[in-house]
Amino acid sequence: MVEKLYTIKKDQLFFLQKNLSNRSLLDKFGTVFETGNLTIKYLKTNRYQINLTEEETSVLLDELTLLLTSKGLKKNDEPNSFGLFVEELIDVFSK
C-alpha cells in the first residue's frame, strides 16, 4: 500500500478534525492531539505532515467535495469563505 506525504497548515488540520464524517479519517487526523501518535507529524512552522493511502485520499476528496457543494457555495454557485477554504484543501490533497 503506497502512501503519499501531505503537508497541511494548523487551521486546515483543525478544520478537518471538525468537519470530517468518515470515522477512519477522523481517527487518523485526530491522533496527533489525542495519543501523540506520529500518524501526523508536527513541523516547527505550524504545519503538519500526514501520510495517506490513495484510498484514504480519494475518500477525503469525496468528503471535501460534498462539504463544498453542501455548505461552500453562494446562491450564484460561487464559493463563499467556507468554500474557498475547502477548495484550498482540495488543492492540497489533489497534488
Phi, psi and omega in degrees: 000117182273133177246152177242141180268128178241146176245127180231159179278163181302315180293330176291320177298312179299320179299313180296319179298326183278329192249349180286144177250341179288117186300319181298315178292319180299318176299317182294318181283341181270346188293335183298327182263327186280319188235352185075008179301142183272025171302322176243127181256128178278133174255152185289002181258024185059034176235160181230149175244139179220140175264131176230143173285169177299320180295316178297319179296318179297316178297317179298314179297323176298316179296318180295321178296319177297317177299318180299314184284333183270329184231350192254012182236142172283176180300332180271013179068013171274147181292138171273187184297322176299314180297321178296322178294317179296318178301321178299317178294320177301318178299317181299313186271000177265351183281000000 
